[in-house]
Amino acid sequence: MLRVYFTSEDLARVRVASGPDYLWEISNSVQTLQRRDGSRVFGAWRRWAGPRLSESCRLLPPLLPPYGDSPDFLTPTHGARDTLQAAVDTLVRTPRPRLRTDLTRVAASRRLPGWTESLAGGDREALRRLGEALHTYHLEALAPFWPRIHAHIDADRIMRLHSLLDGGTDGLLAGLGPQLRWNPPVLEADYPVDHQLRLDGRGLTLQPSFFCWPTPVTLADDELPPVLVYPIDHAMDWTRPAPPGRGGDDALGSLIGHTRAAVLKAVRTGSSTVELARLLSVTHPAISQHMKVLRGAGLVTTVRSAGRSFHVATAEGRALVRSCERGGA
């Protein structure tokens, strides 16, 4: 069981991360790739990604097994992380004491490959190889789907904003389920080990993650800035990676008509099917049909929570609206 203890100061310092974290998605997906559960969500991606991975990516699974401890330094809490390059640069500059501490802790529960001894000593070549493996893995396993992954996390973030507006921090924390349970002042989750995290006024960063599975994840070292990585709702089509910057041509050709344009504008900040139907004075089935076309064009993503569908425009959808507005459409 994981228990996160809040003070009143912590409740005022809860934040939701602004987007996906490259290294958390890499770490979580390497672990998920090795698991056998969650096949409904990840089975097609596993079959697609596994055969594509280069030899250098084999450095990652020993550090990121499907079960058990992983080094905290693989998901830094300090430094620039807004791009993959910045995140990897931050990681390879990890101080030697942190490398040694994390790898010694992990090695106490399982055998690590011999090359990790050089890594623990801060060997530049070992760090360079690790950084190269992270870049290669992301390119081969995640990059083709990254816009869709980003869109799903954006949608989750907007849902959290609605929960915060409706119910304050209590509403935000209570709405993180079903894996998380808010029993003030403690946030609980099923966890492989017993872990007590006392925030002590430092606040908490909530990091939505597409590949976090099946339970939330936090850092092993409670002295590090507190972060809780949680699984988001999944409705992903893994059939084929979308060409960069393009949706389906046929679906885009269907994007005509004032109602569909109004739907796309309305979901820039997120909206449920019920809210859209009421706002636009159309039927629920009509909204669902418009959403099918918009999703097919890559302009909207839909997530489901508490029995309702919640729709959010993707970056491409928002860009299209802005372009039309600038052109006077």
PEZIVEN-V668835 format. One record per residue. N is the residue number from 1. RES is the residue in one small letter. SS is DSSP state (hx for helix, st for strand, lp for the rest). Layout:
n res ss
N RES SS
N RES SS
This chain:
n res ss
1 m lp
2 l st
3 r st
4 v st
5 y st
6 f lp
7 t lp
8 s hx
9 e hx
10 d hx
11 l hx
12 a lp
13 r lp
14 v st
15 r st
16 v st
17 a lp
18 s lp
19 g lp
20 p lp
21 d lp
22 y hx
23 l hx
24 w hx
25 e hx
26 i hx
27 s hx
28 n hx
29 s hx
30 v hx
31 q hx
32 t hx
33 l hx
34 q hx
35 r lp
36 r lp
37 d lp
38 g lp
39 s hx
40 r hx
41 v hx
42 f hx
43 g hx
44 a hx
45 w hx
46 r hx
47 r hx
48 w hx
49 a hx
50 g hx
51 p lp
52 r lp
53 l lp
54 s lp
55 e hx
56 s hx
57 c hx
58 r hx
59 l hx
60 l hx
61 p hx
62 p hx
63 l hx
64 l lp
65 p lp
66 p lp
67 y lp
68 g lp
69 d lp
70 s lp
71 p lp
72 d hx
73 f hx
74 l hx
75 t lp
76 p lp
77 t lp
78 h lp
79 g lp
80 a lp
81 r lp
82 d lp
83 t lp
84 l hx
85 q hx
86 a hx
87 a hx
88 v hx
89 d hx
90 t hx
91 l hx
92 v hx
93 r lp
94 t lp
95 p lp
96 r hx
97 p hx
98 r hx
99 l hx
100 r hx
101 t hx
102 d hx
103 l hx
104 t hx
105 r hx
106 v hx
107 a hx
108 a lp
109 s lp
110 r lp
111 r lp
112 l lp
113 p lp
114 g lp
115 w hx
116 t hx
117 e hx
118 s hx
119 l hx
120 a hx
121 g lp
122 g lp
123 d lp
124 r hx
125 e hx
126 a hx
127 l hx
128 r hx
129 r hx
130 l hx
131 g hx
132 e hx
133 a hx
134 l hx
135 h hx
136 t hx
137 y hx
138 h hx
139 l hx
140 e hx
141 a hx
142 l hx
143 a hx
144 p hx
145 f hx
146 w hx
147 p hx
148 r hx
149 i hx
150 h hx
151 a hx
152 h hx
153 i hx
154 d hx
155 a hx
156 d hx
157 r hx
158 i hx
159 m hx
160 r hx
161 l hx
162 h hx
163 s hx
164 l hx
165 l hx
166 d hx
167 g hx
168 g hx
169 t hx
170 d hx
171 g hx
172 l hx
173 l hx
174 a hx
175 g lp
176 l lp
177 g lp
178 p lp
179 q lp
180 l st
181 r st
182 w st
183 n st
184 p lp
185 p lp
186 v st
187 l st
188 e st
189 a st
190 d lp
191 y lp
192 p lp
193 v lp
194 d lp
195 h st
196 q st
197 l st
198 r st
199 l lp
200 d lp
201 g lp
202 r lp
203 g lp
204 l st
205 t st
206 l st
207 q st
208 p st
209 s st
210 f lp
211 f lp
212 c lp
213 w lp
214 p lp
215 t lp
216 p lp
217 v st
218 t st
219 l lp
220 a lp
221 d lp
222 d lp
223 e lp
224 l lp
225 p lp
226 p lp
227 v st
228 l st
229 v st
230 y st
231 p st
232 i lp
233 d lp
234 h lp
235 a lp
236 m lp
237 d lp
238 w lp
239 t lp
240 r lp
241 p lp
242 a lp
243 p lp
244 p lp
245 g lp
246 r lp
247 g lp
248 g lp
249 d hx
250 d hx
251 a hx
252 l hx
253 g hx
254 s lp
255 l lp
256 i lp
257 g lp
258 h hx
259 t hx
260 r hx
261 a hx
262 a hx
263 v hx
264 l hx
265 k hx
266 a hx
267 v hx
268 r hx
269 t hx
270 g lp
271 s st
272 s st
273 t hx
274 v hx
275 e hx
276 l hx
277 a hx
278 r hx
279 l hx
280 l hx
281 s lp
282 v lp
283 t lp
284 h hx
285 p hx
286 a hx
287 i hx
288 s hx
289 q hx
290 h hx
291 m hx
292 k hx
293 v hx
294 l hx
295 r hx
296 g hx
297 a lp
298 g lp
299 l lp
300 v st
301 t st
302 t st
303 v st
304 r st
305 s st
306 a lp
307 g lp
308 r st
309 s st
310 f st
311 h st
312 v st
313 a st
314 t lp
315 a hx
316 e hx
317 g hx
318 r hx
319 a hx
320 l hx
321 v hx
322 r hx
323 s hx
324 c hx
325 e hx
326 r hx
327 g lp
328 g lp
329 a lp
